[in-house]
Amino acid sequence: MYNIRSHVRPIILATAAIVAMSGMNQASAATAEDLDKDSRQALQTLYKTEPLAEHMSRTAKAVLVFPNVIKAGLVFGGSYGEGEMIKGSKVVDYYNSVTGSWGLQAGAQSYAYAVFLMTDEAVRYVEKTKGWELGVGPTVVAVDEGLAKNLSTSSLKDDAYAFIFSQQGLMAGVSIEGTKITRIDR
């Protein structure tokens, strides 16, 4: 017989964690100057560990970078981070990244990610939509260590490439599937 009481407490705790995390992020929202500094540092860290990313930055039409995304979950989970779009060396807009998930998960972690937008169409799509759900619209390829070894600047053919890096914490795996990126004011 299914006992609903044994499942209510974890659901309530997970929901409370997500609500607290959301409130914490809104209360401590980064200033534009903080985001600029953190994003540039995050990209430098990525470029040191993944030379392909630095090569891609030279031909990318824009880069979306989220220097500090916090993920927490206990059955239900979520992540939140703020970042910016950089064209050339100029910051053109600020965005947030929100993901919701459910399933076998417990823990918390932080990570950074950068999405290299390789086509003008991909950049226009992000700029024109009120919220870009990764997996809808431009094709995004998540670059892991194995794929990075097989890619070269001449074999790049997709709209966007995402690198996840600087992972810290006690949660296994990070995925950006189901992530919604929305423009914010700073």
C-alpha positions, 0 to 999 in steps of 0.5 A, spaced: 500 500 500 502 506 498 503 511 504 503 518 501 505 521 508 512 518 507 513 522 501 510 529 503 516 531 507 521 530 502 517 534 497 516 539 502 523 540 504 525 540 496 520 546 495 522 550 501 529 549 498 527 552 492 523 557 494 529 559 499 534 559 493 530 563 489 529 568 494 536 568 496 538 570 489 533 575 488 536 578 495 543 578 493 542 580 485 549 582 482 550 589 480 552 590 472 559 591 474 559 584 479 556 580 473 561 584 468 567 582 472 565 575 474 563 573 467 570 575 464 574 571 470 569 565 468 571 566 461 578 566 462 578 560 467 574 556 461 579 559 456 585 556 460 582 549 461 579 548 454 583 552 448 577 550 443 573 555 447 578 561 446 578 559 439 571 559 438 570 566 442 574 569 436 569 567 431 562 567 435 557 572 434 556 573 441 557 569 448 552 568 453 556 567 460 553 565 466 559 565 471 555 562 477 549 558 477 547 555 483 543 548 483 540 544 489 535 539 489 531 533 493 527 529 488 525 536 486 530 541 484 532 547 481 538 552 478 538 559 478 544 564 475 545 571 472 549 572 466 550 576 460 551 576 453 558 579 450 559 581 443 566 582 441 568 585 447 562 589 449 556 587 454 550 588 450 545 585 455 544 581 461 540 574 462 538 569 468 538 562 467 533 558 470 532 550 470 527 546 474 527 538 475 525 532 478 527 525 479 533 522 483 537 527 485 539 530 492 545 535 494 547 542 491 552 545 487 555 551 483 557 551 476 558 556 470 557 555 463 558 559 457 554 558 450 558 560 444 553 563 439 556 562 432 550 565 427 547 571 427 540 567 427 542 564 433 544 571 436 537 574 433 533 569 436 536 570 443 535 577 443 528 577 440 525 572 444 522 573 451 525 567 454 529 562 450 528 555 452 535 551 450 532 545 446 527 550 442 530 554 437 537 554 435 541 548 435 545 547 442 551 542 442 553 541 449 561 540 449 564 535 453 571 533 454 570 527 449 567 532 443 572 537 444 577 533 442 574 531 436 571 538 434 576 544 430 574 551 428 573 548 421 568 543 423 563 547 427 557 547 424 551 548 429 548 554 431 551 554 438 556 550 443 555 550 450 561 549 455 559 547 463 565 548 467 568 550 474 563 545 478 563 545 485 559 541 490 555 535 492 551 533 486 552 528 481 552 531 474 550 537 470 545 538 464 543 545 461 537 541 458 530 544 460 534 551 462 530 557 460 534 564 459 531 570 460 533 577 459 533 582 465 535 589 467 541 591 470 
